[in-house]
Amino acid sequence: NDLNEIADSLPLAELKSAMAPFVLRRTKTEVLDTLPPKVVHTQILNLDLEQRDIYENILRRNTLTAQNSQNLFTELRKAANHPLL
């Protein structure tokens, strides 16, 4: 890959200075005044039968422990948000 060859041949400082015009870096304080206030809308929706089956299967397969709770919630969210269900 040509880009990798160029990156390997240039020192890191030169590479950063060459990329600087193409990288937009702004901090939160720089854009805080222009951000609209955060609005949270909560809607409670029922799952259809297929979604409910998948959701319940995921819950049955996994036991809720501190170690796998994040993975469990990720799987449940994917099942609830799946566009084909």
Stockholm file with secondary structure:
# STOCKHOLM 1.0

chainA/1-85         NDLNEIADSLPLAELKSAMAPFVLRRTKTEVLDTLPPKVVHTQILNLDLEQRDIYENILRRNTLTAQNSQNLFTELRKAANHPLL
#=GR chainA/1-85 SS CHHHHHHHHSCHHHHHHHHGGGCCCCCHHHHGGGSCCCCCCCCCCCCCHHHHHHHHHHHHHCCCCTTTHHHHHHHHHHHHHCTTC
#=GC SS_cons        CHHHHHHHHSCHHHHHHHHGGGCCCCCHHHHGGGSCCCCCCCCCCCCCHHHHHHHHHHHHHCCCCTTTHHHHHHHHHHHHHCTTC
//
